[in-house]
Amino acid sequence: MSRAKVILVPVILMCVSLTALQAARSQQDKGAAAAKPPADLQNVPYGPHERNVLDLWKAKSDKPTPLVVFIHGGGFRAGDKSQVSPSLLKLCLESGISVAAINYRLSQHASFPAPMLDGARAIQFFRLKAKEWNLDPKKIAATGGSAGAGISLWIGFHDDLADPKSDDPVTRQSTRLTCMGVIGAQSSYDPRFIKKLIGGRAHEHPALLPFYGLKADEVDSPRAYKLYEEASPMTYVSADDPPVFMFYTESKGPLPPDAAPGQGIHHPKFGEALKEKLEPLKIECVLRHRDDYKERAKERGAMEREMVEFFLRHFRSQ
């Protein structure tokens, strides 16, 4: 990985977004026959911070159900659990999969690793509550877009964070996932890697400094380099990791010469780099782009249906 000097411009925060996908989803949601059903459980605390709350929709079943945990995006500075896709929710519930959506600490509350550790704690909390909530603790997947996708990958690839000796019954639970289904994921948050992989000024995304809790004069320090590697999901990849479904909407082409700071932060190259690392380990990585669904353009929710089919296939293998 290149150690070339990287300059992160301290401009006003632009929340990481997936504009094209959000617009498409907005149109789908407006045309939906019904709004999201109310969650069976709402704003249940899973940790000590006020942002550590979750909603849960239970699939109807006499036996414990698999669970998909939605982790919202927003550049680690915005967003909340209400962003869970109505169509994804509907497809999961119809398929016998329960769905949860969580909030987590944002950069203004605590810097890395807080968002990742909150996501991991939520997974542990669901395992602790599995019997009470009719969930199968061996069948848990994570999903999300952008920052939520990155958190999902980080949890999925990281070694188990369970602490069997802890006094806290939550942290004694496993953080391991069955699989992940992510949208617009950054497989690395290392600006040096992003600069080399994406080019342009993607590595200057203004969400990165507050995410790391760094000042502008710290971005090329040993402390920063350590944080970059610890925050990047690709750092933790090993042969025993779960499979991944990835979807991207940004153009596959190079960035324009006048690309703005942060432009390209959802580039498909992030997925390609991760797939390249997973394939030699024989870890399944399904990589999809919006262009892959052109022939199915009139088929509403084609990508989300494929993602849910991916979840089901790997839940069945457990």
N, C-alpha and C positions, 0 to 999 in steps of 0.2 A: 504494500500500500504506500502510495507516495506521501512523503513528508513535506512536500512543497508548501511554502508559506501561503496561508489562506487569509483573506481579509473579509470579515463579515460586516457589511454596512449596517449601522444602527439606525435604520429608518423606522417609520411608524409601523406598528404591527399590521400585517395582512394575514388574516386567518387562513390556514391551509384549507382549500376548498376543492371540490370536484364539480366545477360549474356545469359542464355538459351533462354529467350523470344526474346531478341534482335537478336540472331543468327537465330531463326526461322523466325522472321519478315524479316531479311535481305534476306533469301532465298526466301520468298514470294515476297518481293519487286523486287528482281532481275528477277523473273519470271512474273512480272506484265506486262500486255499488253502495258501499257503506264505509264509514270511517273505522279507524282502529277500534276494536272492542276494548272496553276498560280492562286494565290488568286485574288479575285475581288478587295480587298483592301489590301495594303501591308504597313507594318511599320507605321501604324497609331498610333500616341501618345495617350495614355490614362492617363498619369500622368506626373509628372515633371522630373523624372529621365530618362537618356538615354536608360535604359533597359525597360522602360514602353512603349512598343510598341506591336502592335498586327497585325495579318493577319486575313482576313475573306473571307471564301468561301460561297457564297450565293446559297442556293438551289433554283431552278426555281419554282416559285409559284406566283399566283396572290394575295394570301393572306399571312399575316405574318406567318413566319415559326418558328418552335422551333429552339433552338440553343444548340449545344454542344461545350463547351469551353475546349480545350486541354491545360494542364499545364505540361510542361516538367519536367523530372527528372534530376538527376546529383548531388545528395548529397548536394544540395543548394550551390554548388561551380562551377558548369559547366552546359552545355546543353543550348539549345535554342528552339525556336518555330518550327524550321525546323524538329524536331523529330516526328512531328505528323505522325501517321501511314497512308501510302497511302491507304491501304485496309479499314481502319476505315473511312477515309475521303470519299472514294468512296461509301461505304455502307450507310453512313449518307446522302450524297447528293442524292443518288438514292431513299432514303426513305423520301425525302422532308425535311431533317434536315440540316440547315446551320451549318457550323463548323468554329470555330475561334481557333487560337493558339496564346499564349501570351509569352512574356519574362517577367521576374521579377528580382528584385534586388537579387544578390547573396550574400553569406556571406562576400566576400571581399569588398562588397559595403556597406552592412548594415546587422546587425545580427537580429535575431528574435525580434519583430514580422514582420519585413519588408517583407519577401516573402509572408506571409499569407495576410498581408494587401494589398499588390500589387494585389494578386489574387482576393481579395474581391473588390478592386477598379475597376478592369477590369469588373467584373460582373455588378457593378453599371454603368459603362460607357456604356456597351451594352444596359442596360435598358434605359439610357438617349437617346441613338441613335436608339432605337428600331423602331420608326416610320420611320425615315429617311432610315434605312437599311432593312426595311420590316421584322423585327423580332417580335416574340410574347414575350413580356416582362414577361409573366406568365409561359413560358415554357423554362427554362434554366437549363441545366445540366452541370456538370464538370467531366472531365476525366483526367487521367494521370498515369504515373508510378512512383513508388518510392517517391521521394520528391514531385513530382507533384500530386501523389495520396494522400500524407499526406496533402498537401495544399487543395486539393479538399474536403477531409473529414473535415478538420478544418473549412473551410467556410460553409460547409453543416450543421455541427452540432452547430456551434457558433450562439448565438443569433444575430438577425438582427443588423448590424452595421450602418444602415442608421441614419443620423442626420438631421431630418426635419428642424432644425433651421440654418443649415449651409449656408454660403454665396456661397459655391461651389455647383453648381447644380448636380455634379456627386455624391457627398457624401450624397445628400438628397435621393438617390435611395436605394432600398432594396438590400441586399446581399443574400437573401434566394434563395435556389436552389430547383428545382423539384425533382432531384435525382442525384446520383453520380455513376460513373462506373470506378473502379480503379484497378490498376495492381501492385502487390507487395507492397501494402500499409503498412506503419507503423501506427497502430492505436494509438500508444503512442510514444512520444519521450523522455519519462522519463527513464534515464538509470537504475534507481532502479527497475522500473517495467520490463524493458527489461531483466535485469539480472535474475529476478525471473521467468519470462515467458519463455524466450528462453534458458537461461543458456550459458555455454561456455564464450566467450568473445565478444558476439554480442554488449553488452552495451559499449564496448570500441571503437566503430566505430569512426575513426578519423574525420569524418565530424561533429560530435556533438559539440565539443568544439568551432570551429568557427561559427557554426550555432547559438549557444547561446552567442557568444562573451565572453566566459569565459576563464580564465587562469587555469592552472592545479591545482593550490592551492585553487580554488574557487568552485570546483565541489561538495563539501559537505557543502556549506554555505546556510543560509536561502534564500539569493538572488537566488541561483541556484535552490533550491527546488521550489521556486515560478515560475521561468521560466519554469522548467520541466512540471509543471502542466498546465501552461498557453499555452504551445506549443502543448500539447497532445490533439488530436481530441476527445478522449474518455472522457475528462474532461467535455465537453459541451453537452453530449448526454442528450436529454429530449424527452418526449413523442410526441412532435409536429415536430420532425425532419424527413427529407426525407429518402426514401429507398435507399439501396446501393447494387450494384453488385460488387463483389470482385473476383479477379483471382490471383493465385499464381503459380509459377513454381518451387520454391525450394522444396527439399525433405521434406516429412512430418515427417521424423524420427528425433531423437536427434542429436545434433551436435557431431562431433568426439572429442575425448579427446584433440587432438592437434589443435583444431579450432583456426584460426587466429583472431586477433582483428577485430571486425566488421562482421565476418562470421555469417550468420543467420539473417541479418538485414531485409531480405524479407521472413522470415519464415511464413508458413501458420498459425502458432499459433497466429499471430497478428490478422488475420481475424477471427479465432475461438473466441478469447477473445472479439472482437467487437460484433460478432453475439450473443454471450452469454449475452452481455449487452443489445442488441437491442430487442431480442425476448420477454422478459417480458413486454416491452413497446409496443409490437405488431407492431414494425417497420420492414418491410421486409428487409432481408439481404440474398441475394443470394451469396453463397460462392462456388467458383469453383477452382479446381486444375487441373494442366495439365493432371493428370491421368484420370480425368473425360472425357477427349476427346480422349482417346486411340482408341476407336472403330470408331472414326471419323477422324483418323489421316490423311487420304487421302482427307478429306474435308477441303480445304483451308479456313482459316479464321473462323473456327467454333465458336471459343470463341468470336470473334468480332461481328459475326452475332447475337449471343445470347445477347451480350451487347446492340447492337443497338435495338434489339427486346424489351429489358428491357426499354431502353429509350422511345421507341414509346409507349409502354403500359402505362407508367406513364405520358407522355405528353398528351395522349388521356384522361386521368382521370382528367386533370386540367380544 
